[in-house]
C-alpha cells in the first residue's frame, strides 16, 4: 500500500513537472530572423533602397535624405510620415514609420498608429500576434512599457498606450556596437598620447 501511494506521488509529481516543461517550451518563440514578419511591405534585412521604395517619393525627399546622410558609426535612422509621401492607401491608420539601418540592412522598424484605443498591452499584443501569425500572447513578456515577443534573432514589441509595433533584429546589438566603435578612436588617442 505504501509503495502504491509512493508511486502515485512520484507519477503525480512527474506529470506536474512535465506539464510545466511543456508549457514553457510551447511558450517560447522558435521563429528565426528569416521568418520575422513583414508589416505593410517592410521587413528586417531590406536594403535602404528597398525600404524607401515602399514609400513613393521617399528616395527623393530632401529631409529624409538629410537624416539618412547622418551616419553614426554605421547606424542611420529616419522617420517617415506616409501621408506626406503618397502612401496614404497602403498606410491607412499609420501616423509614422521609423526605420533604422545598421551597416546597410534594415535592423529595426516601428509603425506608430493613430489608434484605436486598447485596454491593455496584452490586448494589443494579442491582436498583433493574430494579424502577423506570431505565437499567442502567452509567449509575450511585459517589458519596457509594452509586451515583447523574443524569437530566435528578432523581437516584436507591442505598446498600446500610443499604439506602436516595433520589430528589431537582436542578432546585432546596435547600441553596443555603436558604443564600441565610438570608443575606438578615443582609445587610439589615449594610446598615442605623449605627455
N, C-alpha and C positions, 0 to 999 in steps of 0.2 A: 504494500500500500504506500509506504514511504517512497519507494522507488518510482511508483507511478505518479505520485504527487511531484517529486523532484523532476521527473521527465516532463510533466505538464508545465512546470515553471520554466524550465530551460527552453522548451519549444515556444512557450508564450513570449519569453524574453527575446528569443531569436527572431520571432516574427515581427516584434515591435522594432528591433534594430534593423532588420531587412526592410521593413516598411519605411522607416526613416531614411535609409540609404537610398531606396528607390525614389523617394520624394525629392531628395537633394539632387540626385542625378537627373531626374526629369526636369528640375527647375533650372538647370544650367543650360545656357545657350551654346549650342555646338556649331552654329553658323560660322563660316570663315570670312575673312576680309573679301574674298572674291564673291561671296554671297550677300554682302551688305546691300540693303535695299536702295533703290533709286527713288527719289521723290521728284515728280514733275520733270523728269529728264535729267536730273542732277545726280551724279554718282561719284563716290570716292574714287580717286585714281585718274579722273579725267585730266586732260591737259588744260592749260589756261584757255586755249582757243576753243576747245570742245565745250568747256563750261560757259564761256562767254557767248558761244554760239546758241545756247539755249535761250538767250535774251536778245532779240533783234535790236541792233543798234548799239549794244554794249561795247563791242570791239572798237567802235568809232567815237565813243563818248569820252571827251577830254578829261572830265572829272574822274571817271573810273580808271582811265589810263594813267592819270597822275597818281592815284592811290596805289596802283599796281607797280608803278615805277619805283616806289619806295620799298626797296628790298632790305630787310633787316636780317642779316646773316642767313640768307636763304629763304626767309619767310616773307610772303606777300599776302596782303589781305585787301578785300574791298567789300562794300555793302551796296547792294543794288535795290532799286525800287522798280519792280516790274511794270507798274502802271505808267511810269515815265519812259519806258523802253519799248513800247509796242507789244508787250507780253501780257496784256490785260486778260485775254480769254484763257490762256494757259495757267495763269496765276490768280484766278479769282479767289478773293479772301486772303491773299498773301500781301502783307504790308511791306515786307522787305526780305531780302535774302543776303546772308553773309557767306562769303567764300574765303577760305584760307588755303594757300598753296605753300608746300614746303619742298624746296629744291625742284620745283616744276609741277608735280602732280597735285591734284586737289586732295588735301589732307583733312579738311574739315568743311562742313557746310551746315547752315542753320536757316530754317524758314520761320519767320515771325508772322503770325496770323492776326487778322483784325478781330477774330472771335471764332466761335461763340464762347460764352462763359461756361466754365466747367466747375463742378462741385469740388473736385479734388484732383491732385496729380495722378492718382491711381485711376480715376475715371478717364482722364485724358490718355494716359498710357495704355489703358485697355483698348481704346478706340484706335490709337496709333498701331498697337500690336496687331489688331484685327485687319486694319487697312493695309499694312505693309507685310502681312503674312509672317509676323515675328512670334516668338514664344509668348504665351499669355502673361498677364500682369503678375502672376505668382513668381515669375522668374526675374522680375524687376526689383530693384532696391531703391529705397529713399536715399538720395544723396545730392548735395549741393543745390538744394531748393527745388528738386524735381524727382522724377522716377527715372532710373538708369538701368538699361539692359546691357550687360557686359558680355560680349561674344568673343570668339577667337580672332582677335585682330581689329575689332571695332566696337564702339559703344553707340547706343542710341539714348538720348535723353529727352524726356517729355516734361515740359513745365507748363502748368495750367494757368497760373496767375496772369501772365501775359502770354497767351498760347504760343509755344515755341517748340520746334523739334530740331535737335542737333544730332548730327552723325559725325563721328570722329574716328580716324584711323589711330588705333592705340599701339600699333607696331612701332611707331615713331613718336617719341615724347618730344614734341616741338619745343616746349619751354626749356627742357633740359638741354636739348641740342643747341638752341639759340644762346642760352647762358654759357655753355661750354665754348661755343665759337666766339662769343663776345669776350671771354676771358683770355683766349689765346694771344691776341696782340698785347694785352696788358702783361701777361706772363713773359712774353718775349722782351718787352720793355724793361721789366724788372730784372731779367737775366742780363740784359745788355747795359744796365745802369752801372756807371762807374763814378764813385764819389770823388 
